[in-house]
Amino acid sequence: MLIEFRAENHRSLKEEQVLSLTASNRIPVDSRVRAVEGVEDGLLTSAVIYGGNASGKSNVLSAIAYMRDAIVLSHRAWDPEGGVPRSPFAWGDSATAPSMYETVCIIDSVKYEYGFVVSDQQVEEEWLYAWPHNRKQVWYEREGKKFDFGDKLDGPNKLVQDATRDNALFLATAMQFGISSLKPLFHFFSKMSVVDRSNIRLSTRSPFLELLFENDRRMTLELFEAGLVDRLRDLFRDADVGIFEIRREEQERSVGNRKFKDYRILFQHQQNDENSWLELSEESEGTKTLFRLAPRVFQALNSGGVLIVDELEASLHPLLAMQILRLFCCKKTNSQNAQLIFTTHDTNLLGTTLGEPLLRRDQIWFTEKDEAGATRLYPLTDYKPRNVENLERGYLQGRYGAIPFVGQLVIDAE
């Protein structure tokens, strides 16, 4: 599970910003908090970031996606002569200053702290510490071309060091040599799924980050052949959006002289009515979005991975977005401690209009920009709101900063 993420000098994140998924000890423990061996405090299964348009919400997710990309792809996909692809803060000294990324996570009861610093030319620093049995071990530290290895990191470390390019991470290179002790950390990042609602890669200039909107045939295979369609059907039914059944039908398509097998997806809108089936292409944007998002949701829940979604509510009915969040909150549907990190403008998640709030106060974060255009990321708990306080109203009124896109209208009206 992700404990903490830090980034500095990435897009609008000029100064170091921190996102924590550690539960506050001032809020009673519930199903959204998981006790994990190796971590003193409970960890949260989800976190949300609110803020006005262009306040930097997406850039926080972009920084996580960039770190994932660098770990998975820097050795085998980055141009050996191309330096380091990155997007620092656009102006001032920061434009040429290095960028920093660091993650603290817990995997199989072992806590890891891993991070790196990159410039336009090379990896300037890289470090990895581990806490097996709650005792800190230095596995390796890197400064430019200089490496210092701890005695607890087994494997052909010198051989990997010699194979590590200036613009590639040691962790990424080590996977090509099969260093088993580093596999848990590498797999933690490789199974992290990053979804951008606008179908634009969150990762900086990487052509390899997974996209949400893939072709229908691949989505069909993921859903039906992985046995996920039953869970998707239940999700539609639980959200009460008028879809009762899903099926696929095989069909033959032709491209020039070439014929191939494909499928079409059908949705039933009236139970037991054979005339109420619609194709995916005829469905609402919300249904299409959920159909394409569902494999990522269920794969994260199955594997205990981290799912990162920019604008969770985009094109979705509010009840569907809430239902997805519930899947991560509930121990029954999230037995593997998967985590959901997302941005949204949907204030229903803060209020009580649709029942008890789904979000704890320590799960809520905000972004806002200063006069120089730099983003500040901070938690709602900084404001110590009262238990009876209406968070939705407070946010819309700008009580916690981070005035949303409708916030000024509310303030002007008052």
N, C-alpha and C positions, 0 to 999 in steps of 0.2 A: 504494500500500500504506500501511496505517496504521503509523506509527512510534511514536506516543505519544498517550495521551489523559489529560487532567486534568479533575478536577471538584472543586468546593468548595461546600458548603452545598446539597447535593441529598439529600433524604430523610435517611438515616442517615449520609451522607458529610458530616460537619460540617466537618472540616478538609480541606485540599487533599489529594486522593489521586491517584496516578499509576499508570497501566497502560502498560507499555512492551513493544513487540514487537521490540526490538533484541536480537539474539543476543549472548550473553556471549562475550567473546573468550577465556574460560578453558575453554570446551567446544569440542571439535573440530567443524568445519563438516561438515554432512551434507545430505541432500536436504530436510530441514525448514528449512534456512536458504537464503535467496535473496540473491544479490548483485545489487544494483539500482544502476544508474548514478545518481549524484547523492547517494548515501548512503555514508558511509565504512564503516560496519559492516553486517553481514548482517542481514536482517530475517526474522522467524519467520512461518510460514504459519498458526500456530494458538497459542492460549493458553487455559488452563483455570483456573478459579477454584474452589477448594475452601473449605469452611468449614461450621460448624455451622448448624443451622436458625436463621433470623432473625439471621444474622451480618452480613447486608448484601451477600451475593453478587449477588442480583438487582438491588440498587440501583445497583451499578456498571454493569450492563447498561442499567438504566433511565436512567442519566445519559447514556450514549451515545445511546440512543433519543431522549431529550429534545432533545439537540443536533441530531440528524437532523431531528426534527419541526420545530424552530424554524427551521432553514435552509430546509426545503422548504415550510413552511406558514404561517409567521408573517405574511407579507404578504397572502396571499389567504384565509386561513382563521381567523386569530385575530380576535376581536371588536374592531373599531376603538376601541370605548369600554370595553373590558373589561380593560384593563391587561395584565399578562403572566401567563399561567397557569403556575404553577410549584409545586414542593413542597419548600420549604426544611426544614432541621432543625427538628423540631417544637417545641422549647422553648428558653428562654433568649433571649439577644440574637440568636441565629442565626435565630429565627423571622421577624425583620424585616430581617435583614442581606441584602445582595445575594448572588446565586448566580453562580458562574463556571464556564465550560466552555471547554476549549481542545483542539484537535487539531493534531498535526504529522503530515503525510503526504507521500508522494512520488507524483507523477502525471506520467508521460511525462518522467521525469528531472528534473523541477522539484520542489523541496521547498517546501511551504507550511506556514506557521504561522497558524492562524486561531482566533479565540476571541471570546467576548463575556461581558459581565457584565449580569445583569438583576435588577431589583427587582420588587416587586409592581406598580409603576406603569409602568415603562418600561425600555428598553434603556439602561443606564448607560454602557457602554463596548463597543466593537467594534474589532477590529484584524485586519489581514491583511498578512503579510510573505511574500515569495517569494524563492527562491534560484535563478534561472536562471543556468546556467553557474557554480553554486556561489558566486554573489555576492549578498549580501542586498539586497533592494529593499523599501522601505516603500511598499505600495500604497495603504493608507489607515488612518487612525486616527480613532476617534470617541469623543467624550465628551459624552453627552447629545445636544444638538442641534448641537454643534460638530463639523465634519468637517475633517480635513486629508488631502489627496490627494497622493500621490507623482506624479512626472512620468512614471512607467512604466505607470500605469493608464489605458489608453485608453478613451474612450467618453463619453457624456453624463453625466458624474459629477454635475454641479450639478443637472441635471434629475432624476436618480435621488435625490439628496439631498433635494430639495424634495418628492418623492413618498413618501419613507420616513417612515412614521408613528413616533411615539414608542415604540410597543410592537411594532415590526417591525424585522427585521434589514435592513441595507443589502444584504447578499448576496442575501437572498430577494427584495427589491424589484428589484434589478438584473437578475434573470432575466426580469422582465416587459418590460425594455427591451432585452433581447438583447445585453448587453455580453459579447462573445465571450471576452475574456480571463478572465472569471470562470466560464465554463461548465465547464471541467474540474473545478474545485473543487466546484461545485454538483452536477455529475453524480456525483462521488465519493460524496457523501452521499445523493443521491436513489436510487442503486442499492444502497445499504446495506440489507440485509434483516434485520429484527429479529423473532424468533419467541419467543413466550412459551408454554411448555408448558401452562399452566393456562387458556389461551384468554382471558387478560386482557391488555389493552394494557399494554406496558411504559411507553409514553409518558404523561406527565402530562396527564390531562384532555384528550387530543386524540382526537376521534372519527374521525380519518383514518388512523392508523397501520395498516399492513397486518396482518391477522390470519392465523394459521396455519390455523385451521379454517374454510375457506370452503366453499361448497356443492359437492357432488360433481360437478355439471355443469361448473363452472369448472375444477376440478382435472383433470377428464377432458380438457378442451380444452388445458390447459397441458401435460399429459403427452404426449398422443397427437399433437396438432397441432404441437407444438414439437419432436417427434422425441425426446422424453426417455424414453419408455417402454422403449426398448431398454437404456438405461443403468440404469434402475430394475430391469429383469429381471436384468441382470448383477449388480447389487448384491445382490439376493435370492439368486442362485445362489452368489455368492462367499461370502456369509455363512452358507450352508448351513443355511437355516431351513426347507427343505422346500417351497419354491415354485419351480416350474420355468418357468411361462409366465403371461403376463398378456394379456388381450384385453378389448375393449369390444364391446357389442352395442347397436345402436340400438333404442329402444323409444318408444312414444307414450304420453304421460301426459295426463290431463285434470284441469283445475281448473274446476269449474262447467261452463259451456258451452264453455270454451276448451281447445283441444288444442294440444300442442306436442311437439316432438321432444326426446328426452333419451337418455341412455345408462346402461347398467349395466356395472359393472366385475367381471370374473371372474378368479379365480386358480386355476391348476392345481397340485394337490398331488402327483399321481403322473404322472410323465412317460409320454406316449403312452396315457393312460387317460382316455377321454372322460367317464367318470363321476366324475372327481375334481375337478370345478370347483366353487368356492364364490364366492358374491357377496361384495363388499366388506363389506356389512352383517353377514355371517356370520364374518368374519375376526376374529382376535385384535386387541386394542387396539394391540399392537405393530405389526402389519401396517398397520392403519389410520393409525397415527401416521407410519410411514415413508412411506406413500403420500402423505400430506399434506405431509410435510417435504421429500420428494424434489425437487419443483420448485424450492424455495429453494436446496437444495444444488447442483443442476446449473446453475441460473441464475448463482449466484455463481461456480462453476467456469468457466463459459463467458465471463463478463464480467470476471473478475478482481475481483469485488466482495468486500465484507466481510459475512459471515453471522454473526449473533449469536443464540445459542440459549440460553434459560434451561432448565436441567435437560435436557441432551441425552439422558440415559439414560431419561427418564420413559417408561414403557410399552414401551421398546425392549429387545429381547434384547441382552445385553452385546456379543455378536459383531457386531450391526448397528451399535451406537454406535461400536465400534472400527473397523468397515469405513468408516463415514463419515469418521472422523478420518484413516484411511489415504488416502482420496481427496484430502485437502488436503495430506498429507505428500509424496505421490508427485509427482515432476516430470512424469511422463507423463500423469496424470489432472488435474494442476493446472498446466498450462503457462502460465496467465495470472496466476499469483501471487495467487490468491484467498486470503482469510484467514478462519479460523473462530475465534470467541471464544465460549466457552461456560462455563456452570457445571455442576457435577455432584457427586453423592455416590459415584459409581462408582469405588472404589479399585482395580479391576482395571487401570485405565489407569496406575496407579503401580507395580504389581507385575510379577512375571515369571511368574505362574501360567499365563498364556496365551501365553507367549513373551517375546521382548525387549520392554521398555517402549516404547510408542508415543511417549511424551512425553520431550523433553529436559528437563533440570532448570531451564533458563531459561524454559521454557514454563509452569511451574507457579506459581500464585499462591494466596494464602490471604486470607481475611477473618476478622476477629474484632472483637467490640465491647468497648469499655471500660466502666467503671462508669457513665458518663453516657449509655450507649447509642449512642456514636459509633463508626462503622466504621473500622477500619484495614485497608488493603490493602497486602500486602507479598509479595515473591517468595521462593520456596524458596531461591534463591541467597544470601539474607541469612544462612542458616544454614551455608553451605559444607559440605553433606553429602559424605561420602566416596564415591568411585566405587562401592565395594562395599556401601554402605549400603542396606538394604531400606527404600525410601521408603514403601511401603504400610504396613508395620508401624510405622514411625516416625510416620506421620500418625495412625494409629489410636490410638497411645499418647500422642498430644499432644506429641510431641517438637518440633514446629514451631509450637506454639500452634494456634490455630484448631481446637480440639478438635471433631471432628464429632459428629453426633447419637448415634453409638454409642461415642464415645471414652470417656465416663465409665464405661460398662459394662466396657470393657477395663481401665481403670485400677483400678476397684474390684475386679475379679477378681484382678488382680495383688497 
